[in-house]
Amino acid sequence: MLGLLPAQVINVYLGSTLRSMHDVFHESHLTGYVVFAFQILIGITLMVWVVQKARKELTIAIMAAELGRETISTSSSSSIS
């Protein structure tokens, strides 16, 4: 659950920004669109980074668990013989 927190924070920020983008678009059309596009780009980039980081950590955890399981099964089979 804690691993989902960074992506959720990014989504909440973008959602709160989109609600107030009406003011930005009406003040300056070009600047508003540039700021909006930049925020979306940063949000997508951060979400991709978080997912890649989470996948890497998950792969490491799975490999460690499998290694631990193999070590336990090897030691228990040697104690049986």
Secondary structure as GFF3:
##gff-version 3
##sequence-region A 1 81
A	DSSP	three_ten_helix	2	4	.	.	.	ID=ss1
A	DSSP	alpha_helix	5	27	.	.	.	ID=ss2
A	DSSP	alpha_helix	29	80	.	.	.	ID=ss3
###
